[in-house]
Amino acid sequence: MTTETRKPVDKKYSPPPPREVEVKFGKGVSGTLAIPHALDSDNPFEQDLAPATHKAALILHGQGGHRNYCYQKHLAHRLANDLGIFSLRIDFRGCGDSADNEDKLEGRTLTQDCEDIQAAAEFLRDGKLNGVGIDLTLSSIISHSRGGVAMFLWALKQDELLKKNDPSAIVVPNLVNCAARYTSATVLERYSDFGGLDYMPGVLNFRYGKYVPIDLSAREIITLSKPDFSSLSELSRDFSVLSIYGLEDQIIPRYDSANFANVLNRGPKSHVLKLIPDADHNFYGHHKIQPDDHFDDVNPYNLPLKGDRVNFNYLAVDYIVEYLSPEEELDRFLQATKVVGKVPRWKHVEGVSNFRDIGGWRVLNPTFKLHKATSNATYYVKPNLAFRCANVAGMTENGLQQLKKLGIKAVFDLRSDGEVAKDGYPEGLEKYGVRRIHAPVYSNDDYSPQAIAIRYTNLMTSWSTYVHVYEDMLEFGIGSFKTIFEFILRENQPFLFHCTAGKDRTGVLGMLFLLLAGVDKDTIGKEYELTTIGLRPDHPVLKNSFIETVTKLKEKISGNTDGSSSAADIEKLISRGRSNWSLEEDGFKNLVSSRYEAMLATIASFQETYGNIVRYMNEKLGFSHEEIRRIYENIVVVDSDNYGFDIFANAQWDHRSKF
């Protein structure tokens, strides 16, 4: 096959290298921290870079490998460029540039590997340790071969801590298993030449930049033959898994891919299996390309080559990047959290979209300890207390009946005066025992066109600029938020809160509510992101309103007499130099998005500005510490409580159940 017959390789397979920092942590673990390109860019939008997130991935190698083996480096660069994800790829101790094994006779043990994973997780999650000043969220672990064995053992340990309500548990929602061994004992078939000796001499291992012969410990291989992964069937749904296997793998049994698929299938989207024909254990082509081979037959994905073989590492990375995309990750979270125990989280209330219960989430770090709770009690956000939704103006008679069935006693309207005057609100709420309480975050719409422009600009530009709007809401909305927390304190009845889309003002209030309960930031971010799905039915109506608002905004800006800005300036500001970018299409898409990453950034900003939720409620909302505790006691329950809600009688509503 001549080079002329080869197609140009997709440019995504050669992203520019990001800034990388060599790091050392734990008991001598060496690693490379890859920084998202956008973090070092003056204008990431103009360069079409994904904004930097607070997410981090940990990348693990296999037996005898190292941090830049196979796909690891390319994956790190793709994550930084395509998804704005930080990544740390490490050398396990005894490999690469890391320290030697703790015990030469024991060799590289799985216990030692798990210690290295734990050290890496703690390093990434602590902004003072990792050097980037951000407490990163470890959102994924991507492992190869033996690294996958260690990853699963570590995840099982974290799950055990989780089920004991240990706040030190680290939940990593995305586990990627590339060619790990399930039937552990089969490793002995590969290493059968010890001849009764403690070591197998002359085994090549990558150390300090080159392959050198080492004495491979027999005990290292024996311990590798021991893990029993049948218990993965009990792994909580908080952990989802992608498995990738080559069908020409000569290192592990091919049926191990099916074994993992069977044991990890704990519900919809809990496990995804990708099989790559002609790929070996390290994802290189098994078939040697011959001169007369037709390119499309031997390389249908148009991948780069490794010598005279197809380099399927690039396809494996494609699968991983797709799996870790916000859309795919949100869908997995949706599938895992559709019910609060046995009761649907999403409510069908006719005429209203994005209607859901924000209770039921498990709390690992309670803001206060309840006096009546035992030391090992499990805390939850109280279900059937706080509901969120989009605009209720179109609620029908049937919808009002549903409000009554849910026991809702108050509807808090966070919209401005102008929005209420324009869209209205449902009449006759009182007939159903429901009060409408107007608690606007922005009390009116008569502030300057420039102020409106800044707010809309940040919502239309990108999810990464939402934090500026949400920071303002935390100040503008003080009176609104106080009114609602006063209701919880004094009346403690089921209530509903909404704005126009049920996304931004509603999302910020939901964040405050869940922060007070002690819900972790990752769950809060994912709960916020569910609005992306809940709002889909309203997109046509919202888009019409959006076009109208943008038109009026341009007219106001263009009508300024001081010449401070123009409609063209606003469009230029929002596009930030992006080519083929449309305000009406791309701007709207950003406006109706609810990205998990935006909420992570908002929580980080909130903590930096106010310290914590208790300080915010005390210093900004004016509640005493005793009042804050009483509000808290009204919004949480423990597993020994009598919940008092008939619809939850005898329901196991722990969202971490595998079902």
C-alpha positions in Angstrom: 0.0 0.0 0.0 1.5 3.3 -1.1 1.3 6.5 1.0 -0.6 8.1 -1.9 -3.6 5.9 -1.1 -3.7 6.9 2.5 -6.2 9.5 3.6 -5.1 12.6 5.6 -5.4 11.7 9.3 -8.0 13.6 11.2 -6.4 16.6 12.9 -8.0 15.8 16.2 -5.3 13.1 16.6 -2.6 15.7 16.8 -3.8 18.4 19.3 -1.2 20.9 20.4 0.5 19.7 23.6 -0.7 21.5 26.7 1.5 22.8 29.5 2.7 19.8 31.5 4.2 19.9 35.0 6.3 17.1 36.5 5.2 16.3 40.0 6.1 14.1 43.0 3.8 13.1 45.8 2.9 10.3 48.2 5.8 7.8 48.9 7.8 8.8 45.9 5.2 8.6 43.1 6.2 10.6 39.9 3.6 12.0 37.6 2.8 14.4 34.8 0.0 16.9 35.4 -1.5 18.1 32.1 -3.1 21.6 32.3 -6.1 22.4 30.0 -5.0 24.6 27.1 -7.7 27.2 27.9 -6.1 28.0 31.3 -3.1 29.4 29.6 -4.9 31.1 26.7 -5.7 34.8 26.5 -8.8 33.9 24.5 -9.7 30.2 24.5 -12.9 30.9 22.5 -11.0 32.4 19.6 -8.8 29.2 19.5 -11.8 27.0 19.8 -10.6 25.5 23.1 -12.8 23.9 25.6 -13.0 26.1 28.7 -10.9 24.8 31.7 -13.1 22.8 34.1 -12.6 21.8 37.7 -12.5 18.1 36.6 -9.4 15.9 36.7 -8.7 12.5 35.3 -6.2 10.0 36.8 -4.4 7.8 34.1 -2.9 4.5 35.2 -0.6 2.1 33.3 -0.3 -1.7 33.5 2.3 -4.3 34.4 5.8 -3.2 33.3 4.4 0.0 31.7 4.8 3.7 32.5 2.9 6.9 32.3 3.6 7.6 28.6 2.9 4.0 27.5 0.3 3.3 24.8 -2.4 5.9 24.7 -1.7 7.7 28.0 0.0 10.9 26.7 -2.3 11.3 23.7 -5.3 10.9 26.0 -4.0 13.6 28.4 -3.7 16.0 25.5 -7.2 15.3 24.1 -8.8 15.7 27.5 -7.1 19.0 28.0 -7.9 20.3 24.5 -11.4 18.8 23.8 -13.0 18.7 27.3 -10.9 21.2 29.4 -10.1 18.4 31.9 -6.9 18.3 33.9 -5.2 14.9 34.0 -2.5 13.3 36.0 -0.7 10.3 34.6 1.5 8.5 37.0 4.3 5.9 37.3 3.4 3.4 39.9 6.2 2.7 42.4 8.7 0.3 40.9 8.0 1.7 37.4 9.2 4.7 35.4 10.6 7.5 37.5 8.9 6.6 40.7 10.5 5.2 43.8 11.4 1.6 44.2 9.0 -0.9 45.6 8.7 -0.9 49.4 9.8 -4.5 49.6 11.9 -6.2 46.9 10.8 -9.7 47.9 7.1 -8.7 47.7 7.7 -6.6 44.5 5.0 -4.3 43.2 1.9 -5.3 45.2 -1.7 -4.4 44.5 -1.8 -2.9 48.0 1.0 -0.6 47.1 -0.7 0.3 43.8 -3.9 1.2 45.7 -1.8 3.4 48.0 -0.4 5.2 45.0 -4.0 5.8 43.6 -5.1 7.1 46.9 -2.1 9.5 47.1 -2.8 10.7 43.5 -6.5 11.3 44.4 -5.6 13.3 47.5 -3.0 15.3 45.5 -5.5 16.3 42.8 -8.3 17.2 45.2 -6.1 19.6 47.2 -5.4 22.9 45.4 -2.5 23.6 47.8 -0.8 20.3 46.8 -1.5 20.2 43.1 -0.1 23.6 42.4 -3.0 24.9 40.3 -4.8 26.4 43.3 -8.0 24.5 42.6 -9.5 21.7 44.6 -10.1 19.6 41.6 -12.8 17.0 41.3 -11.5 13.5 40.4 -14.2 12.7 37.9 -12.5 9.8 36.1 -9.9 7.1 36.4 -8.6 5.6 33.1 -6.7 2.4 33.6 -4.8 -0.1 31.5 -4.4 -3.8 32.3 -3.0 -4.3 35.8 -3.8 -0.6 36.5 -7.5 -1.6 36.0 -7.2 -4.3 38.6 -5.8 -1.8 41.1 -8.5 0.7 40.1 -11.3 -1.7 40.8 -9.8 -2.8 44.1 -9.5 0.9 45.1 -13.0 1.7 44.0 -14.4 -1.2 46.0 -12.7 0.1 49.1 -14.1 3.6 48.5 -17.6 2.1 48.1 -17.1 0.2 51.3 -16.3 3.5 53.1 -19.3 5.1 51.4 -21.7 2.5 52.6 -20.4 3.1 56.2 -21.1 6.8 55.8 -17.4 7.6 56.0 -16.9 11.2 54.7 -13.4 10.2 53.6 -14.9 8.1 50.8 -13.9 9.4 47.3 -16.5 8.7 44.6 -15.2 8.7 41.1 -18.3 8.6 38.8 -16.4 7.4 35.7 -14.1 4.4 35.7 -12.5 3.4 32.4 -11.2 -0.2 32.2 -8.9 -0.8 29.3 -8.0 -4.5 29.0 -8.0 -5.5 32.7 -7.9 -9.1 33.8 -11.1 -10.4 35.4 -10.1 -14.1 35.8 -7.1 -13.3 38.0 -5.7 -16.8 38.2 -5.0 -16.9 34.5 -2.0 -14.5 35.1 -0.1 -17.5 36.4 -0.3 -19.1 32.9 1.6 -16.1 31.5 4.3 -16.1 34.1 5.1 -19.8 34.6 8.9 -19.7 34.4 9.9 -19.0 38.0 11.0 -22.6 38.5 10.6 -22.4 42.2 12.7 -19.3 42.5 11.8 -16.1 44.3 12.5 -14.0 41.2 12.4 -14.3 37.4 15.6 -12.6 36.2 16.0 -10.4 33.2 12.4 -9.1 32.8 12.4 -5.8 31.0 10.9 -2.9 32.9 10.9 0.9 32.0 13.0 2.8 34.6 14.2 6.3 34.4 13.8 6.8 30.7 14.8 3.3 29.4 14.0 -0.3 29.5 16.3 -2.3 31.9 16.3 -5.9 33.0 15.0 -6.4 36.5 14.3 -9.4 38.8 10.5 -9.9 38.8 9.3 -11.0 42.1 7.3 -14.3 42.2 5.1 -12.9 45.0 4.2 -9.9 42.8 2.6 -12.2 40.3 1.1 -14.5 42.9 -0.7 -11.6 44.6 -1.9 -10.5 41.1 -3.6 -13.8 40.7 -5.8 -13.4 43.9 -8.4 -10.7 43.3 -12.0 -11.9 43.1 -14.1 -9.4 41.2 -17.5 -11.0 41.7 -18.2 -8.3 44.4 -18.3 -5.6 41.6 -21.9 -6.6 41.2 -22.5 -4.7 44.5 -20.6 -1.5 43.4 -22.9 1.5 43.9 -24.4 3.2 40.9 -22.3 6.3 41.8 -19.6 4.5 39.8 -20.2 3.9 36.1 -17.7 1.9 34.0 -16.5 1.9 30.4 -14.6 -1.2 29.3 -12.5 -1.3 26.1 -11.0 -4.5 24.8 -9.1 -5.6 21.7 -10.4 -8.8 20.1 -6.8 -9.9 19.3 -5.6 -9.6 22.9 -3.0 -12.3 23.5 -2.3 -11.4 27.2 -5.6 -11.9 28.9 -8.6 -14.2 28.0 -11.0 -12.6 25.6 -13.9 -13.7 27.7 -12.8 -11.4 30.5 -14.5 -8.5 28.7 -17.8 -10.4 29.0 -17.1 -11.2 32.6 -16.7 -7.5 33.5 -19.8 -6.6 31.4 -21.9 -9.1 33.2 -20.8 -8.3 36.7 -20.9 -4.5 36.2 -24.4 -4.4 34.6 -26.2 -2.8 37.6 -28.8 -0.9 35.6 -29.2 1.3 32.6 -25.8 2.9 31.5 -24.0 1.5 34.5 -21.6 -0.3 32.2 -20.6 0.2 28.5 -18.5 -2.3 26.6 -16.4 -1.3 23.5 -14.7 -4.1 21.4 -12.0 -3.2 18.9 -11.5 -5.8 16.1 -7.9 -6.6 15.2 -6.5 -4.7 18.3 -4.1 -6.4 20.6 -3.6 -5.9 24.4 -2.0 -2.5 23.9 -4.4 -1.5 21.2 -2.1 -1.9 18.3 -3.2 -3.7 15.1 -2.7 -7.4 15.1 -2.8 -7.5 11.3 0.4 -6.4 9.5 -0.6 -4.1 6.6 0.5 -5.6 3.3 1.3 -3.5 0.1 -1.7 -4.7 -1.7 -4.2 -4.1 1.1 -7.0 -1.7 0.5 -6.7 1.1 3.0 -10.4 1.4 3.8 -10.5 -2.4 4.5 -7.6 -2.4 7.0 -8.1 1.0 8.5 -11.9 1.9 8.3 -11.5 4.5 11.0 -8.7 6.3 9.2 -6.4 6.1 12.2 -2.7 6.9 12.4 -0.4 4.0 11.9 2.2 2.4 14.2 4.8 1.2 11.6 2.9 -1.2 9.4 0.0 -1.7 11.8 -3.1 0.4 12.6 -2.7 2.3 15.9 -6.0 1.6 17.6 -4.9 3.6 20.7 -6.4 6.6 18.9 -9.8 4.8 18.6 -9.6 3.9 22.3 -9.0 7.5 23.1 -12.0 8.5 20.9 -14.2 6.1 22.9 -12.9 7.6 26.2 -13.4 11.2 25.2 -16.9 10.5 24.0 -17.7 8.6 27.2 -16.5 11.5 29.3 -18.3 14.2 27.3 -20.8 16.2 29.4 -23.8 14.9 27.4 -22.9 11.2 28.0 -22.0 11.8 31.7 -25.3 13.6 32.3 -27.3 10.8 30.7 -25.6 8.3 33.0 -26.5 10.4 36.0 -30.0 10.8 34.9 -30.4 7.0 34.5 -29.0 6.4 38.0 -31.1 9.0 39.8 -34.6 8.8 38.2 -36.2 7.7 41.5 -35.9 8.7 45.1 -36.1 5.2 46.4 -39.3 3.9 44.7 -40.8 7.2 43.9 -40.0 9.1 40.7 -37.8 12.2 41.2 -39.4 13.9 38.2 -43.0 14.9 38.6 -45.6 15.3 35.8 -47.4 18.5 36.5 -49.4 19.5 33.5 -48.4 22.7 31.9 -45.0 22.9 33.7 -41.5 21.6 32.7 -38.4 20.7 34.6 -40.4 19.7 37.7 -38.5 17.6 40.2 -38.0 16.8 43.9 -34.6 17.9 45.1 -34.7 15.7 48.1 -33.4 12.1 48.7 -29.7 12.8 48.2 -27.5 11.2 50.7 -25.4 13.4 52.9 -21.9 12.3 53.8 -20.9 15.6 55.5 -23.8 16.9 57.6 -23.6 20.6 58.4 -24.8 19.7 61.9 -25.1 16.5 63.8 -28.7 15.8 64.9 -29.0 15.1 68.6 -31.4 12.2 68.1 -29.2 10.5 65.4 -26.8 7.7 66.3 -23.1 8.1 65.4 -23.4 5.8 62.3 -26.8 7.2 61.1 -27.2 7.9 57.4 -28.4 11.5 56.6 -30.6 12.4 53.6 -32.1 15.5 52.2 -35.7 15.3 53.2 -37.8 14.2 50.2 -41.2 15.7 49.3 -40.3 19.0 50.9 -38.6 21.2 48.2 -39.5 21.1 44.6 -38.1 23.1 41.7 -39.4 23.8 38.2 -39.6 26.2 35.3 -42.3 28.9 34.8 -45.7 27.8 36.2 -47.7 30.4 34.2 -49.0 27.7 31.9 -50.1 25.3 34.7 -53.5 23.7 34.0 -56.3 22.6 36.3 -54.8 19.1 36.3 -51.5 20.6 37.2 -53.0 22.4 40.2 -54.6 19.1 41.3 -51.1 17.5 41.2 -49.7 20.3 43.3 -52.3 19.5 45.9 -51.5 15.8 45.8 -47.8 16.6 46.4 -48.8 18.5 49.5 -47.3 21.7 48.3 -48.3 24.7 50.4 -46.4 27.6 48.9 -45.0 28.5 45.5 -42.1 30.9 45.6 -41.8 33.0 42.4 -38.3 34.2 41.8 -39.1 36.2 38.7 -38.8 40.0 38.4 -41.8 42.3 38.3 -41.5 42.7 34.5 -41.4 38.9 33.9 -44.5 38.4 36.0 -46.3 41.2 34.3 -45.4 39.7 30.9 -46.1 36.0 31.5 -48.5 36.0 34.4 -49.0 33.2 37.0 -51.7 30.6 37.6 -54.9 31.8 39.1 -56.9 30.0 41.8 -53.9 28.6 43.8 -55.7 29.4 47.0 -58.5 26.9 46.1 -55.9 24.2 46.4 -54.4 25.4 49.6 -51.4 26.9 47.9 -50.0 30.4 48.4 -48.0 32.2 45.8 -45.2 34.2 47.4 -43.4 36.7 45.2 -39.7 36.6 46.1 -37.9 38.2 43.2 -34.1 37.8 43.0 -34.1 40.9 40.8 -37.0 43.1 42.0 -37.5 45.0 38.8 -36.2 45.4 35.3 -35.5 49.2 35.3 -31.7 49.0 35.8 -29.5 50.2 33.0 -29.2 48.5 29.5 -25.5 48.0 30.2 -26.3 46.0 33.4 -28.8 43.8 31.4 -26.2 43.4 28.6 -23.5 42.2 31.0 -25.9 39.7 32.6 -27.1 38.3 29.2 -23.6 38.3 27.8 -22.3 36.0 30.5 -25.2 33.6 30.0 -24.8 33.5 26.3 -21.1 33.4 26.0 -20.3 30.0 27.6 -21.1 27.9 30.7 -17.7 29.1 32.0 -18.9 32.7 32.3 -22.1 31.8 34.2 -20.2 32.1 37.5 -20.2 35.9 37.1 -24.0 36.0 36.9 -24.4 33.6 39.8 -22.1 35.7 42.0 -24.4 38.7 41.4 -27.4 36.6 42.2 -26.0 35.7 45.6 -25.9 39.4 46.4 -29.1 40.6 44.6 -31.1 37.7 45.9 -30.4 38.1 49.6 -34.0 39.2 50.3 -35.5 36.5 48.2 -33.4 33.7 49.7 -34.1 35.0 53.2 -37.9 34.9 52.6 -37.7 31.2 51.5 -35.4 30.1 54.4 -37.8 32.0 56.8 -40.6 29.9 55.4 -38.7 26.6 56.1 -37.8 27.9 59.6 -41.3 29.0 60.6 -43.7 26.8 58.6 -41.7 23.8 57.4 -44.2 22.8 54.7 -43.6 21.4 51.2 -42.9 24.2 48.8 -42.1 24.9 45.2 -39.7 27.5 43.8 -39.2 28.6 40.2 -38.1 31.4 37.9 -38.7 31.6 34.2 -36.6 28.7 33.0 -36.0 27.1 36.4 -32.3 27.2 35.7 -30.3 30.1 37.0 -32.1 31.8 39.9 -33.7 28.5 40.8 -30.4 26.7 40.4 -28.6 29.1 42.8 -31.3 28.7 45.4 -31.2 24.9 45.0 -27.4 25.1 45.5 -27.8 27.0 48.8 -30.5 24.6 50.0 -28.3 21.5 49.3 -25.2 23.1 50.6 -27.0 23.7 53.9 -28.0 20.0 54.0 -24.3 19.0 53.5 -24.7 17.5 50.0 -21.3 17.1 48.2 -20.5 19.6 45.5 -20.5 17.0 42.7 -24.0 15.9 43.5 -25.2 19.5 43.6 -23.6 20.1 40.3 -25.2 17.1 38.7 -28.6 17.9 40.2 -28.3 21.4 38.6 -27.3 19.9 35.3 -30.5 17.8 35.2 -32.2 21.0 34.1 -30.6 20.6 30.7 -32.9 17.7 30.2 -35.9 19.1 32.0 -36.0 22.3 29.9 -36.0 20.6 26.5 -39.8 20.7 26.1 -39.7 24.5 26.6 -37.0 25.3 24.1 -39.3 26.6 21.3 -41.1 29.0 23.7 -37.8 30.0 25.3 -36.2 30.6 22.0 -39.0 33.0 20.8 -38.6 34.9 24.1 -34.8 34.9 23.7 -35.0 36.4 20.2 -37.4 39.1 21.4 -35.1 39.9 24.3 -32.0 40.1 22.2 -33.7 42.4 19.7 -34.8 44.7 22.4 -31.4 44.6 24.0 -29.8 45.6 20.7 -32.3 48.4 20.3 -31.6 49.8 23.8 -27.8 49.5 23.4 -27.9 51.1 19.9 -30.1 53.9 21.3 -27.5 55.0 23.9 -26.7 58.7 23.5 -23.3 58.5 25.2 -21.8 56.2 22.5 -20.6 53.8 25.1 -21.5 50.6 23.2 -23.4 49.3 20.2 -25.3 46.2 19.2 -22.3 45.2 17.1 -20.1 45.6 20.2 -22.4 43.3 22.2 -22.3 40.5 19.5 -18.5 40.8 19.3 -18.2 40.6 23.1 -20.4 37.5 23.3 -18.7 35.7 20.4 -15.2 36.4 21.8 -13.6 36.0 18.4 -15.2 32.6 17.5 -15.7 32.0 13.8 -19.0 30.7 12.5 -20.6 31.6 15.8 -24.3 32.7 15.8 -25.9 34.7 18.6 -29.3 33.3 17.7 -28.2 29.6 17.6 -25.0 29.3 19.7 -25.9 32.0 22.1 -29.3 30.4 22.8 -27.7 27.0 23.2 -25.5 28.4 25.9 -28.4 30.2 27.5 -30.4 27.1 28.0 -27.5 24.9 29.1 -27.0 23.9 32.7 -23.4 22.5 32.9 -22.2 20.7 35.9 -18.9 22.5 35.5 -20.6 25.9 35.9 -22.0 24.9 39.2 -18.7 23.5 40.4 -17.1 26.9 39.6 -19.9 28.7 41.4 -19.5 26.6 44.5 -15.8 27.3 44.5 -16.4 31.0 44.2 -19.1 30.9 46.9 -16.7 29.2 49.3 -13.9 31.6 48.5 -16.2 34.7 49.0 -18.3 33.6 51.9 -16.4 30.8 53.6 -19.3 28.4 53.9 -23.1 28.2 53.8 -23.5 28.9 57.6 -21.5 32.1 57.4 -23.5 33.2 54.3 -26.8 32.6 56.1 -25.6 34.3 59.2 -23.8 37.3 57.8 -25.7 37.9 54.6 -29.2 36.6 55.3 -29.2 37.6 59.0 -30.1 34.3 60.6 -28.8 33.4 64.0 -26.8 30.2 64.4 -29.7 28.6 66.3 -32.1 29.5 63.5 -29.7 28.0 60.9 -29.6 24.8 62.9 -33.4 24.7 63.1 -33.7 25.3 59.3 -31.2 22.5 58.8 -33.1 20.1 61.1 -36.2 20.8 58.9 -34.5 19.8 55.6 -32.7 16.6 56.5 -33.8 13.2 57.8 -31.8 10.2 59.1 -32.4 6.6 58.3 -34.1 6.0 61.6 -36.6 8.8 61.2 -40.3 8.4 60.7 -40.5 10.5 57.6 -44.2 11.3 57.9 -44.9 11.1 54.2 -47.3 8.3 53.2 -45.9 8.1 49.7 -42.5 7.1 51.2 -43.7 4.5 53.5 -41.5 1.4 53.5 -39.5 2.9 50.6 -35.7 2.3 50.4 -34.8 5.6 48.9 -31.0 5.5 49.2 -30.0 6.8 45.7 -26.8 4.9 46.0 -28.5 1.5 45.7 -27.5 -0.5 42.7 -31.1 -0.6 41.5 
